[in-house]
Amino acid sequence: MEPGGAHVRRRGGLGGEQEERPPGQGDTETHRAPDLAQWTQHMEAVKRRLLEQAEGQLRELLDRAMWEAVQSHPLQGKPPPLVPPHSLSKAREPPPGKRKVFITRKSLLDELMEVQHFRTIYHMFIAGLCVFIISALAIDFTDDDRLVLELDLLIFSFGQLPLALVTWVPMFLSTLLAPYQALRLWARPCSSRAWALGAGLGCSMLAAHAALLCALPVHVAVRHQLPPASRCILVFEQVRFLMKTYSFLRESVPGILSSRGGEGTQAPSFSSYLYFLFCPTLIYRDTYPRTPSIRWHYVAKNLAQALGCVLYACFILSRLCVPVFANMSREPFSTRTLVLSILHATLPGIFMLFLIFFAFLHCWLNAFAEMLRFGDRMFYRDWWNSTSFSNYYRTWNVVVHDWLYSYVYQDGLWLLGGRARGAAMLGVFLVSAMVHEYIFCFVLGFFYPVMFMLFLVIGGLLNFTMNDQHTGPAWNVLMWTLLFLGQGIQVSLYCQEWYAQRHCPLPQTSFWGLVTPRSWSCHA
């Protein structure tokens, strides 16, 4: 009898005594070997991911250290250079502060999706979309005895899409030609009088370019009454072209102007500028980190996910918002009705926030980054972990934040002497609130400054009161609670105004009639 009560018999053979094990014991060891191999492969993959992350962070730290060392190194008779050594541009950067450094790195969600738990949360959202589709089909079948998926809201929103795309062409051509040609005129090494003439011509080209970008989309949208999604394409491209134009000139012009009278500085190459117009960043550099190849399956997956988010948003609006707000303007106004409508809109509002974030900041930008082999995929950070609104504003949309930080905050500090940080930060909020309100006004077709008040007044107060000194789970819960309520206020008030504009048209057009919210007085 062996220890543990297991009987083992020994028998002779060619190789001497052999051990005869109880049934099933050998099978257990046979199955244990593949499990050990799988576990080893998993640990190797984890080690590889950790090394890649550590390498990326170490590279960023070394780039920053090299940049600070170059900045602090005294040169004989010359001011310290204000352009990182890896940049080919010789532009002089007047304001102090950190300069955007591009490195090769993945998007945060791509890293998180490698963990099974996060993939399960993603699968839950897909299951929710499937439930919406099944619900829509079931309702249509029971009401109309047909299995047809109603896409009326989607078709209406993207109406006159060809006209919007045709309008985009002159906007793009103007952005492609005018800023670059103006910069070449300023970079020509010629006499002062000829240079002044060329500089004036370049300024005239930029003025015409700005007038075209500002006037053409508005004219087309108002004259042809474009629906919201088609307007959204025009206004986003309008703002994007203006921001990219400013960044290109802001990064290139100082070096060209400061080098006049010296050896001269050539304008950036046209291919660099053309690449900048399409790559997913608003900060111009002559070169960017590039990936070695294009994964077309990754591009297709992200474009398909973006399309799925658009369908998801249409289902949410048609099933959760339209039935509630379509006839709300015909009922007498009461505080109770308003509060209940805001609370009802919190769920679709936060869903729309998630969908906009995932569709645009992750799927759309990653698809273009992959097609252009753009290496730096940090379009957002972990904004969902924020315990303060100041951190939320910095991490929600890194692409726009980098532009505001570089050209509004840092330049504002430089103009104000580096002392008025509060004024520079207020300028960032003012510019951002005005642009956000303009986008909402352009897309919806009416002026109702809900976004402006929430962003500038409420958002500004929360930015200064809920700052980075507050940490802990309770502050994250408070941030999410306020975010839910803010989204509910936006969805509720904008939906009420949308239907009031249609139920109560103005008898005659006037300025005060256009700027006064119609939902305050409409009871049709």
Salt bridges, closest charged atoms under 4 A:
GLU19 OE2 - ARG10 NH2 3.71
GLU19 OE1 - ARG21 NH2 2.92
GLU20 OE1 - ARG9 NH2 2.80
GLU44 OE1 - LYS47 NZ 3.26
GLU55 OE2 - ARG59 NH2 3.09
GLU60 OE2 - ARG64 NH2 2.93
GLU60 OE1 - ARG105 NH1 3.50
GLU93 OE1 - ARG99 NH1 3.29
GLU93 OE2 - ARG250 NH2 3.38
ASP110 OD1 - HIS362 NE2 3.47
GLU114 OE1 - ARG49 NE 3.11
GLU114 OE2 - LYS106 NZ 3.01
ASP144 OD2 - ARG146 NE 3.90
GLU150 OE2 - ARG146 NH2 2.52
GLU237 OE1 - ARG240 NH2 2.73
GLU251 OE1 - ARG99 NH1 3.33
GLU251 OE1 - ARG285 NH1 3.64
GLU263 OE2 - LYS90 NZ 3.79
GLU370 OE1 - ARG295 NH2 3.08
GLU370 OE1 - ARG377 NH2 3.04
ASP376 OD1 - ARG105 NE 2.70
ASP402 OD2 - LYS100 NZ 2.92
ASP402 OD1 - HIS401 ND1 3.86
ASP411 OD2 - ARG250 NE 2.99
ASP468 OD2 - ARG394 NH2 2.71
